[in-house]
Structures are given as C-alpha cells and as structure tokens.
Amino acid sequence: MTSTLTPVVSRNPADPSDVVVEVAAPGAFAAADAVERARAAQPGWLLGGAAARSAALSSIAAAIEAAADELAALAVREVGKPLTEARAEVARTVAIWRYYAQAPYEPAGAVHEPAAGAGLLLTRRRPHGVAGLVTPWNFPFAIPSWKAAPALAAGNAVVLKPAPEATACAQRLAEILHRVLPEQVFTVVPGGAAEGNAVISAADVVSFTGSTAVGQAVVRAVTERGVPVQAEMGGLNAAIVLPDADVERAAAHIAAAIAGYAGQKCTATSRVIAVGAAYDPLREALAEALRTVPVGDPADPATVCGPLISEQARGQVSGAWEGLSAVAGGTVPDGSGWYAVPTLAAGVPSDHRLLREEVFGPVAALLAADDLAEAVRVTNSVPYGLVTSVHTADLDAALYGLDQLDTGMIRINAPSSGVDFHLPFGGAKSSSHGPREQGRAALEFYTAGRTYTLTPS
C-alpha cells in the first residue's frame, strides 16, 4: 500500500534546484505516539539524577562544538543563513547547552517554617513530563536548543516539531543528542500542521515560536487542555533616533537590523522613527548604509543579506514596497535564488500593511516624529510589542523610553536584533503569550510548583 502522506521537502533558498532533504511526513498518529514513548522514558531520565543530566548536557555542548563547521554549513545551505551569522548561531547554541548544563544543580525549592507547631513546609519544582516544542526555520539550532536544553535540564523529555524548511538541521541536531541521551528522551517529528497539532495535543507543556496567527491558534488549543503554554510570535519593531544621536552609528546599527539575514528575525527593525532634526541626516545615512549591505551567496563570509526562505516569502516582501517611494532598494535581483535588495521606504501611509503587519524581510519604513513623546506613541500604536531600539546620547530620553515604551525588550544605542540567551526573552501584546523564554525563566516554565506539608506522626 502506498502512503498518502505528503513528503517534507526542504530546498536551498540560494539555489532552489538543490533539495537538501526529502523525508516522509510521519502523520498525526506517529507524532502522538512519539509523545507517548517520550512520556514512558521521562521518569528514568528524571531519576537518573542531577549529575547525569548535567553531564549529558555538557556532552551535547561539546559534540555541537566539535561539529561547528559542519552545522554552520548546513544552516547556510538549508535556511540561507549567511555564513558569519551561521557560525555565530552555532557558537551561541554551544553556549546555551553549557549554560543549562549547570541548571540541574540549581535549588529546586525552599524550606519554610510552619505557622504553628512542629513540622516542615517545603516548596519544590518538578518537571511537567513531555515538552512539546514547535520551532521555526530561521534559527534552526539556537531556538530548538534554548527550548530543549532547559526542558531536559529540569527532567522533562522532549518532542520537537521543527519547521519543514529546517528539517535537515533538526535531524542533525537529533543525531548529536541521540548519541548522549537515553532512548526516546529527545525525539524529532518532521512534518507540517498535522504533526504539529498532534504534538501540542498530547504534550504536557508546550513552547511555540512562529507566526502570530498560528501561535494564537496554538495558545487556544493548549489552554483549553489546561496545559502550560508559551508562544513567541511576531514583531513590528521600531528604531527611534533622536537628534542628539550619533547618526552614522545609529544608521549602521539599524541597517544591520533591517538587512541582516534578509530581515528574517522576529527582532529585525521594520519601522525607523526619526525625531525632529534627525530625519534628513538619518534618511541619507541609512539609505547609504543599506545600499552598501553585501547581498548574495550566503556561503560567502562577506554576505550580510542572503536569500529569503522561499519564493512566496520573496513575493510578500516585494509586494510590501509596491507603490511606495523607495529611498533605497525596492528591487529584486535577477538570477536564481530568492533574493530581495534591502529596502527603505518613505512617505508610507499610516494604514499601509508595512506599518501594521510583520513582513519578515529586508524592508523598513522611515517615519518622522516631532518629539520623543510622539515617537513613543507611534511605536506603541501597533498590535506588537517585542523590541524597540532607542538611539540617543541623552540619559533622560533613554529613561523616558524605558518607562513609556510598551515592548518586552528595549535596547539603547544598539540594534533591535540581538539576544542575550541568559536573560528572559519575550514581548508584549500580540508578540508573546505566557512566561518568558531563556535564562532562569525557562527553568520555571518547564517545571510546576509543589507545596509539601510535613508534620510529625
């Protein structure tokens, strides 16, 4: 009998004729079975103790580091990540596993005095069981790792459903983990919506990163089951530039945040708000910075802006600037590969999709504001609130931004893109749902609190 399941096909976005991997989608029943097998394996993983879990995560970090060049090359080929960024992502992935390798030794609770009489009151955090992870393609090693590492450190088993476009990267990561972890403690389930729905319908705790529409559906489905869920979704991030800022430096930061990895980061800058007299010099400096961004083969170490992930993604990006006045870019290069030139648009109407929706590409709108208060109002006017960068030499202005901006992360005189993996990551409004990712916050998310009362017999 022939299978009716749709195969998972991942192509090289720089050369669409290059099929990186093609695998059969296992289907919903197999995905649900993977969760059950993980559930059976999880108690043994927990009972192995803190030392075993710590040693395993340390070994994973060492194995990833040993395979760094291979993994970076795979990220370049499968998801079009520029080589320099791919190497940095692998290095960050190593650091993530090393960071969480110490987590099993962290205190799991506290001892409290009873209100009256003899005895002990204890609080203790325990793993949920099976963590179901649904991850995107743009950080094919780092995002699965910053979800899986704390989940495993806390004693959970993990089932990962990666984006189809990052199937080969996920499978390679699984090969490394399988050499270290007990059987069924970490499983990759390739596929699409059917497999993803099966995983989130069976897991004991769910972490999702992806589009807003899908993320909101995941939150609804998992919440109805009474299961903990976090979702990291879209961003429509702003960069605010005040007149006293170092314009050339700000333009360099913003150009990198617009064009780096073809703008395919939830932390990329998509709105640039120039305050007062900053508008004209910033317009000129930013346009020039974007024109000089190296666009091309992601395997070239000099490349900053590689291809979009798919032909559909490139169509969405080019459609976003259609009919607008392009200060820089606004073109699609000839030749193979799904490339788009980094673009800055001016005179964008307030109801334009570029100012209301996440385009996820190397395109941004340049806006003007009379003062900082107006810039903050414009920044806060969208449904998203992930990250904002503020460029200024004025401490008072920086502090005002910290107090008034409705975003989860605020970066002063730094690009909007960039993540410190040991600090909480997440946004406000439609950008995020549930507890924060990364750092110690992740350990709390992947565990449940218990309160114990012990009294003398």
C-alpha positions in Angstrom: 0.0 0.0 0.0 1.4 3.4 -1.0 1.4 6.2 1.6 -0.8 9.2 1.1 1.2 11.4 3.4 2.8 14.4 1.9 6.6 14.3 1.9 8.6 17.0 3.6 10.9 18.7 1.1 13.5 21.3 2.2 15.3 23.3 -0.5 18.3 25.5 -0.6 16.8 29.1 -0.9 20.0 30.3 -2.6 19.6 27.5 -5.2 16.1 26.2 -5.3 17.1 23.3 -7.5 19.1 21.9 -4.6 16.9 19.6 -2.5 18.6 19.5 0.9 16.4 16.7 2.3 13.1 14.9 1.5 11.5 12.7 4.1 8.1 11.2 4.5 5.9 13.0 7.0 5.1 10.5 9.7 1.5 11.7 10.2 -0.5 12.6 13.3 -0.7 9.1 14.8 3.0 8.7 14.7 3.6 12.1 16.2 1.2 11.3 19.0 2.9 8.0 19.5 6.3 9.8 19.8 4.9 11.8 22.7 3.7 8.6 24.5 7.1 7.0 24.0 8.7 10.1 25.4 6.4 10.0 28.4 7.4 6.4 29.1 11.1 7.4 29.0 10.8 10.6 31.1 10.7 9.1 34.6 14.0 7.3 34.0 15.6 10.5 32.8 14.5 12.3 35.9 15.5 9.6 38.3 19.0 9.4 36.8 19.7 12.5 38.9 21.2 16.0 38.5 24.7 14.8 37.9 23.7 12.6 34.9 21.6 15.3 33.4 24.3 17.9 33.8 26.9 15.6 32.3 24.6 14.8 29.4 24.0 18.5 28.5 27.8 19.2 28.8 28.5 16.4 26.4 25.9 17.7 24.0 27.6 21.1 24.1 31.0 19.6 23.4 29.6 17.5 20.5 27.9 20.5 18.9 31.2 22.5 19.2 33.1 19.7 17.6 30.7 19.7 14.6 30.5 23.5 14.4 31.8 23.9 10.9 29.5 21.2 9.5 26.5 22.6 11.3 27.1 26.2 10.1 27.5 24.9 6.5 24.2 23.1 6.9 22.4 26.2 8.1 23.8 28.1 5.2 22.6 25.5 2.7 19.2 24.8 4.2 17.9 28.1 5.5 20.1 30.5 3.6 21.8 32.0 6.7 24.9 34.0 5.9 28.0 32.1 6.9 29.1 34.6 9.5 25.7 34.5 11.2 25.5 30.7 10.9 28.8 30.4 12.7 27.7 32.8 15.4 24.4 30.8 15.9 26.3 27.5 16.3 28.6 29.2 18.9 25.5 30.5 20.7 24.0 27.0 20.6 27.1 25.6 22.3 26.9 28.3 25.0 23.2 27.6 25.6 23.8 23.9 26.3 26.7 24.8 28.6 24.6 27.3 30.5 21.8 24.9 31.1 24.2 22.1 32.0 24.6 23.8 35.4 20.8 24.1 35.9 20.2 20.6 37.3 22.2 21.7 40.4 20.0 24.7 41.0 17.9 24.7 44.1 14.5 23.1 43.3 12.6 24.7 46.1 12.8 26.1 49.6 12.1 25.2 53.3 9.7 27.3 55.3 8.7 27.5 58.9 5.2 26.3 59.7 2.8 28.9 61.0 2.4 26.9 64.2 3.7 23.7 65.7 6.3 21.3 64.6 7.0 20.2 61.1 8.3 21.4 57.8 6.8 23.3 54.9 8.5 22.7 51.5 8.2 24.1 48.1 9.6 22.1 45.2 9.6 22.4 41.4 9.0 19.3 39.4 9.1 18.6 35.6 5.8 18.5 33.7 6.6 15.3 31.8 6.9 15.8 28.0 7.7 19.2 26.5 6.2 19.6 23.0 8.3 22.2 21.1 7.3 23.8 17.8 10.1 25.8 16.2 10.7 28.0 13.2 13.4 27.7 10.5 15.2 31.0 11.0 17.4 29.9 13.9 17.4 26.1 13.3 19.9 25.2 16.0 19.6 28.0 18.6 15.8 28.1 19.1 15.3 24.3 19.4 18.2 24.4 21.9 17.1 27.3 24.0 13.8 25.4 24.4 15.1 21.8 24.7 18.1 22.5 27.0 16.1 23.9 30.0 13.3 21.4 29.5 15.8 18.5 29.6 17.8 20.1 32.5 14.6 20.2 34.5 13.9 16.5 33.9 11.4 16.6 31.1 11.5 14.5 27.9 11.2 16.5 24.6 9.4 16.1 21.3 10.5 18.6 18.7 8.4 19.5 15.6 10.6 21.7 13.5 9.6 23.9 10.6 9.7 21.9 7.3 12.2 24.3 5.9 14.7 23.3 8.7 14.2 19.6 8.7 17.8 18.6 7.9 19.1 20.9 10.7 16.7 19.4 13.2 17.6 15.9 12.2 21.3 16.6 12.5 20.8 18.1 16.0 18.8 15.0 16.9 21.7 12.7 15.8 24.0 14.6 18.1 21.6 14.4 21.1 20.8 10.7 20.5 24.4 9.8 21.0 24.2 11.2 24.5 20.6 10.9 25.8 18.7 7.8 26.7 16.4 6.5 24.0 13.2 8.4 23.4 14.1 11.3 25.7 14.5 13.6 22.7 12.6 13.0 19.5 12.3 15.0 16.3 9.0 14.7 14.4 9.3 16.2 10.9 6.2 17.4 9.1 3.6 20.1 8.9 0.4 21.1 10.6 -0.9 17.6 11.2 2.2 16.6 13.1 2.4 19.9 15.0 -1.2 19.7 16.1 -0.7 16.1 17.3 2.3 17.1 19.4 0.6 20.1 21.0 -2.5 18.0 21.7 -0.6 15.4 23.6 2.4 17.1 25.3 2.4 18.2 29.0 3.9 21.6 28.4 4.1 23.4 25.0 6.5 26.0 23.7 5.9 27.6 20.3 7.8 30.1 18.1 6.4 31.2 14.8 3.8 33.4 13.2 1.1 35.3 15.1 -1.9 33.5 13.5 -0.5 30.0 14.2 0.7 31.0 17.6 -2.7 32.3 18.7 -4.3 29.0 17.5 -1.7 27.0 19.5 -2.4 29.0 22.6 -6.2 28.5 22.3 -5.8 24.7 21.7 -3.3 24.1 24.5 -5.0 26.4 27.0 -8.3 24.5 26.6 -6.5 21.4 27.8 -5.2 23.2 30.9 -1.6 22.7 29.9 1.1 25.4 30.3 1.9 27.1 27.0 4.2 29.9 25.9 4.2 31.4 22.4 6.7 33.8 20.8 5.1 35.3 17.7 5.5 38.4 15.5 7.3 41.7 15.8 6.9 45.1 14.2 9.9 46.6 15.8 10.8 50.3 15.8 14.1 52.1 16.0 13.8 55.6 17.5 16.6 58.1 16.6 16.8 61.4 18.4 18.6 64.5 17.1 21.5 64.1 19.5 22.3 60.6 18.4 25.4 59.6 16.6 23.6 59.3 13.2 26.3 57.3 11.4 26.5 54.8 14.2 22.7 54.6 14.5 22.4 54.1 10.8 24.9 51.3 10.8 23.0 49.5 13.7 19.6 50.0 12.0 20.8 48.9 8.6 22.2 45.7 10.2 18.9 45.1 11.9 16.9 45.6 8.7 19.1 43.7 6.3 20.9 41.1 8.4 19.8 37.6 7.4 17.4 39.3 4.9 15.4 40.7 7.8 14.2 37.2 8.8 14.3 37.7 12.5 11.4 38.5 14.9 13.8 41.2 16.3 14.5 42.8 13.0 13.8 46.6 12.6 10.8 47.3 10.3 10.0 50.9 11.4 12.5 53.7 11.7 11.2 56.8 13.6 13.4 59.9 13.2 12.7 62.6 15.8 12.8 66.3 14.7 16.0 67.4 13.0 17.3 63.8 12.9 15.1 63.0 9.9 17.2 64.3 7.0 20.6 63.2 8.1 19.3 59.8 9.1 17.5 59.4 5.8 20.7 60.0 3.9 22.9 57.9 6.2 20.6 55.0 6.4 19.9 54.9 2.7 23.7 54.8 2.1 24.2 52.1 4.7 21.6 49.9 3.1 23.0 50.4 -0.4 26.3 49.1 0.8 25.0 46.0 2.5 26.6 43.0 0.8 23.8 40.9 -0.8 24.5 37.5 -2.3 25.6 33.9 -1.7 25.2 33.1 2.0 28.2 30.8 1.8 30.4 33.9 1.2 31.7 35.2 4.5 31.2 38.8 3.4 27.5 38.4 2.7 25.1 40.1 5.2 21.8 39.8 3.3 21.2 36.3 1.8 18.1 34.9 0.2 14.5 34.9 1.5 13.5 31.4 2.7 11.0 30.8 -0.2 9.6 32.2 -3.4 6.4 33.0 -1.5 8.3 34.9 1.1 10.1 37.0 -1.6 6.7 37.8 -3.1 5.4 39.0 0.2 8.4 41.3 0.7 8.3 42.8 -2.8 4.6 43.3 -2.5 5.1 45.2 0.7 7.1 48.0 -1.0 5.0 48.1 -4.2 3.7 51.6 -4.9 5.9 53.2 -2.2 8.7 55.7 -2.6 11.9 53.7 -2.1 14.8 55.7 -0.6 17.0 52.7 -1.1 16.4 49.3 -2.7 13.0 48.3 -3.9 14.2 45.8 -6.4 14.6 42.0 -6.8 17.8 40.8 -8.4 17.9 38.7 -11.5 19.1 35.1 -11.3 18.4 32.0 -9.2 17.7 32.2 -5.5 15.0 34.0 -3.7 16.8 37.4 -3.1 15.5 40.9 -2.4 17.5 44.1 -2.1 17.4 45.8 1.3 14.7 48.5 1.1 13.8 51.7 2.9 10.5 53.3 2.1 9.5 56.9 2.9 6.1 58.6 2.9 4.3 55.3 3.9 0.6 55.9 4.6 -0.4 55.2 8.2 -2.8 52.4 7.2 -0.3 50.6 4.9 0.5 47.0 5.7 4.1 47.8 6.2 3.1 49.7 9.4 0.5 47.1 10.6 1.9 43.7 9.7 5.1 41.8 10.1 6.6 41.4 6.6 9.6 39.3 7.7 12.1 40.6 5.1 14.7 43.3 4.5 12.3 46.2 4.2 11.5 49.1 6.6 9.5 52.3 6.7 11.1 55.6 7.5 8.8 57.8 9.6 9.0 61.3 11.2 8.0 62.4 14.7 8.1 65.9 16.1 9.3 64.8 19.5 10.1 61.8 21.7 6.6 61.5 23.0 5.2 61.3 19.5 7.8 58.7 18.6 6.8 56.6 21.6 3.1 56.9 20.7 3.9 55.7 17.1 6.0 52.9 18.4 3.2 51.7 20.7 0.4 52.1 18.1 0.8 48.7 16.6 -0.5 45.3 17.8 3.0 44.1 18.5 5.5 44.9 21.3 8.6 42.7 21.0 11.7 45.0 20.9 12.5 48.7 20.4 15.8 50.3 19.9 16.4 53.9 21.1 19.4 55.9 19.8 20.4 58.9 21.8 23.1 60.5 23.9 20.5 61.8 26.4 20.1 59.7 29.5 16.8 61.4 30.3 15.4 60.4 26.9 16.6 56.8 27.3 15.0 56.6 30.7 11.7 58.0 29.3 11.8 55.3 26.6 12.4 52.6 29.2 9.3 53.8 31.1 6.9 54.6 28.3 7.6 52.0 25.6 5.1 49.1 25.5 7.6 46.5 24.4 9.1 43.5 26.2 12.7 44.4 25.3 14.3 47.9 24.9 17.8 48.3 23.6 19.6 51.7 24.0 22.1 52.6 21.3 22.1 49.0 20.0 20.4 47.2 17.1 16.9 45.8 17.8 18.2 42.4 16.7 20.3 40.5 19.1 19.5 38.2 22.1 21.3 37.5 25.4 20.4 33.9 25.9 20.8 34.1 29.7 18.2 36.8 30.1 14.4 36.5 29.7 13.2 36.9 26.1 9.7 37.9 25.1 7.4 40.8 24.2 4.0 42.4 24.9 0.6 42.4 23.2 0.5 40.1 20.2 4.2 39.4 20.2 4.2 36.9 23.1 1.9 34.8 25.3 2.8 33.2 28.6 6.0 33.1 30.6 9.3 34.3 29.2 11.8 32.1 27.4 15.5 31.7 28.1 17.6 32.3 31.3 16.2 31.1 34.6 12.7 32.0 33.5 12.8 29.0 31.2 13.5 26.6 34.1 10.4 27.9 35.9 8.3 27.4 32.8 9.3 23.8 32.3 8.5 22.9 35.9 5.4 23.1 38.2 5.5 24.2 41.8 4.5 21.8 44.6 3.9 22.7 48.2 4.5 20.0 50.8 3.5 20.0 54.4 5.3 17.5 56.7 4.0 17.1 60.3 5.1 14.7 63.0 3.1 11.5 63.3 
